[in-house]
Amino acid sequence: MPRLDRGRAGLIVRLLALALALWGSHRLVSTSAPTDEALQASSALLLLAGMVLWLLGDWLRPWPPDSAHESLPLPPRGSAFHNRPHSKRRVAAATAALCCALAWHFTAGNRVTLVGLAAWLASMALWFYALLPASPPLRDTWRRFRVAIQGQRWRGPELAALLLVLLLAAGMRLIHLDDIMPEMSSDHVEKIRDAWRVSQGNYQVFFANIGGREPFQMYAMALLAGVPGLGFNFYTLKFLSALEGIVAVLLITLAARTVIGGREGRLAALLTATLVAVSYWHLVLSRMGLRIVLTTAVVGLLLFFLYRALRHNRRGDFLAAGLVTGLGLYTYQATRMLPLVILAGVALALLQYPARQRLALIRNLAALVLIALAAFIPLGGYALEFPQDFWRRTTSRVLGDAAIQAEGADATSEQLANARAILLQLGENLRNVLLMFNVKGDVAWINGAPGRPALDPWTGALFALGLVAWARRIQRQHSVLLLLLPLALVILLLPSALALSFPRENPSHTRASGALPVTLMIAALPLALLVDQLRHTLRGRSGAICAAGLVLLCVLGALQTGQHRYFDENLRYWRQATFDYSTAGQALASFVAINDAPGNAFVIAWPHWWDHRAVGIEAGLMEWPNGLHGSGNLVRDLAAARAREGPYQLKAGAGLLFFLSPEDEASLEVLRDFFPAGLAEHRRNELERHEFLLYRVPAPGDAAWWLTLDEKP
């Protein structure tokens, strides 16, 4: 029998800690947990007991062995780069400043011009050239690439494992992409139409409709829609976000390898990638067809460069972090918290850097800010020119819609009054956003199965243990980089917690999406520690088998839970909340193919019913305008459609098609009165919400029906 030494005892205690944490985490996601306070309390005690046991196991057998105090900055590695003369840098800086002024001027008025775009790109390149004190020779391109990814060299088995994880991530995000979440919402309609307008030459810096949205996704959609077989439709929008989710998995993996570092960094990075690949939270963001998943990619890339910058105090890493920050602001509003993450990291570094290095750190931070501002020029100009539109969504969530609508002195007093009232909500919001991981998540159907936690029970248990493991690393190594990660987690949760005027929207899986990379890095750490300890304690084939079994158990458990929540629960809620636009679009497309009269079809509005633009998009009619507010002014509306010029003009010699809600009996009677020859068809569905009425008026072959219509009172 093997002797039970401290190492084996520590392993047993840690496995028991994982078992307790899993028990508590699974109890928290039961159907009665959100309302049963006693069940919540007992489950939380199990989680707490697991965390305490993990501490005990770490005391029995700390792994990895205590490392020496990390002195920052670490000595720079050798480079073949040569110093750039100051004269060239001054000329480049002056030219960059001129390009910034040109970019500001030629993107004013919320328009992007060719001159403005060229000046903007040139300004960033020139600032990078001027601020980087050394440059590589052109013949040393390969060495330059290797220097840029120092510490990221992958061995053969690691690279193969990473490719398998990326294939898993791609499969999870692309399988049944057309069938799952088949119907769009009004948010998707806005994105598709904006992307189509971009393809028609409507180049905007910021899209101010529906609360304001950053432009990257619209331009990316416009480019992707040009690929043969895609086009401007819901599938292309979902396909784009799925591709962005796959890229995010890779970027988060690189970040985890840099952030965690040390002996466990390589393994933890692969486990982080695996957890992200099967994550229910990330799966929702990747397949929802919106720009939110970009936040996870931007945060991962920023953490990669920021940790390298703080660890080595190299100008190039600071400049790269600045570019990521400035350009990331064009993706999603949650990225506006990234400057706070950078400031937190620099503040911590100032506390640990030796005095002789602090001035260099401040200079590098100034370079980061300068190039970030250059990247932010077009969007910053818009924010100064149209501040209300730029800050509308943020202000409304913090201060409420009433504070936005007020003006002058009344606006100031209204905001102050609201601020005093809603600040009392902040404490509860912070509590709720922290419960998002294990207890109760987002309640909006579009962001996932309502109420389900952001993490599955397996990842949730690992996250709880990871908080303890991360705290122990901080205590052992006294590294500022380790302390930054939990601070970044709190900062990146603020976009959700600050919904003070709309507390029901907190927690939000979308606004808190920036916290996802940090969360899963923390969750991967205890699993990496257990896997390595199993391999080194049991040794040989038995250790490798037990380690692989533990990873498979956690990954398959997370995968099964994520699949059930997304492909079963979330799909059910999505179908119940959306409308059957695809069937209606097919009916409209068939009518247009037969009659060649897209202006002769109409949707009659009904409260909380269809968005007629979605029907048009499903039929391939991007600007279809025929949504009627009701049937009370039918004669006037049809006359206006007949007077309209262009492809959507009503043709008097063709038939008519009307879409109605099954509940709109009054409009049906009006249509029967005006067009007694028409036929009503009830399109039925297993879901009552997906049912609708069609009223078809046959083509008379002349304008007889129009003359009859003119005689109506």
Secondary structure as UniProt FT lines:
FT   HELIX           6..28
FT   TURN            31..35
FT   HELIX           37..60
FT   STRAND          82..83
FT   HELIX           86..106
FT   TURN            107..110
FT   HELIX           114..131
FT   STRAND          134..135
FT   HELIX           138..140
FT   HELIX           141..148
FT   TURN            149..151
FT   HELIX           156..174
FT   TURN            175..179
FT   HELIX           186..199
FT   TURN            200..201
FT   HELIX           209..211
FT   HELIX           216..224
FT   TURN            225..226
FT   TURN            228..229
FT   HELIX           234..260
FT   TURN            262..264
FT   HELIX           265..278
FT   HELIX           280..287
FT   TURN            291..292
FT   HELIX           293..312
FT   HELIX           315..328
FT   TURN            329..331
FT   HELIX           333..337
FT   HELIX           338..352
FT   HELIX           355..385
FT   HELIX           387..390
FT   HELIX           392..399
FT   HELIX           401..405
FT   HELIX           408..422
FT   HELIX           423..425
FT   HELIX           426..434
FT   TURN            435..439
FT   HELIX           445..447
FT   TURN            450..451
FT   HELIX           457..477
FT   HELIX           480..497
FT   HELIX           503..505
FT   TURN            509..512
FT   HELIX           513..515
FT   HELIX           516..538
FT   HELIX           540..563
FT   HELIX           564..570
FT   HELIX           571..577
FT   HELIX           581..595
FT   HELIX           598..600
FT   STRAND          601..604
FT   TURN            607..608
FT   HELIX           612..618
FT   TURN            619..620
FT   TURN            622..623
FT   STRAND          627..628
FT   TURN            632..633
FT   HELIX           634..643
FT   TURN            647..648
FT   TURN            652..653
FT   STRAND          656..660
FT   TURN            662..663
FT   HELIX           665..674
FT   TURN            676..677
FT   STRAND          679..683
FT   HELIX           688..690
FT   STRAND          692..697
FT   HELIX           704..710
//
